[in-house]
């Protein structure tokens, strides 16, 4: 079971090879992936490290949280998963944290046509004929 760790406040001009050396000083089993900007392909200032050992995760947090790296003090903590129901047993997450209730609104630029769905056009015309031919009792 892998443990995911958030590493934030990475400096501008972040060098992943240099940072890997810092991680390897804690443990060889830690893997890190920086989050990159889609357009510029540069680090967005944070990333996630994963390890299979809870001791390594705690050691990484203790050694790197607040450590100065290239002029920036790193922020290192356990990463919270999006789905709080699948949190790991050993992680200390805030379970009372309520998620904001958002209503998703889907916008469309397509014109709102009153025409029926073409897949059902034949069935709809039969139904209209059937209703037109029905007589109501007086």
Long-range contacts (C-beta under 8 A, 24 or more apart in sequence): 1-52, 1-88, 2-50, 2-51, 2-52, 3-50, 3-51, 3-52, 3-53, 3-54, 3-57, 3-78, 3-88, 3-90, 3-91, 4-48, 4-49, 4-50, 4-78, 4-79, 4-81, 5-48, 5-49, 5-50, 5-51, 5-57, 5-60, 5-61, 5-76, 5-77, 5-78, 5-79, 6-46, 6-48, 6-75, 6-76, 6-77, 6-78, 6-79, 7-32, 7-46, 7-47, 7-48, 7-49, 7-64, 7-74, 7-75, 7-76, 8-45, 8-46, 8-74, 8-75, 8-76, 9-45, 9-46, 9-72, 9-73, 9-74, 9-75, 10-34, 10-43, 10-45, 10-46, 10-47, 10-69, 10-72, 10-74, 11-69, 11-70, 11-71, 11-72, 12-45, 13-70, 14-42, 14-43, 14-45, 14-70, 15-70, 16-43, 18-70, 19-69, 22-64, 22-67, 22-69, 23-49, 23-60, 25-63, 26-56, 26-59, 26-60, 26-63, 26-64, 27-51, 27-53, 27-56, 27-59, 27-60, 29-53, 29-56, 30-56, 30-60, 48-79, 54-90
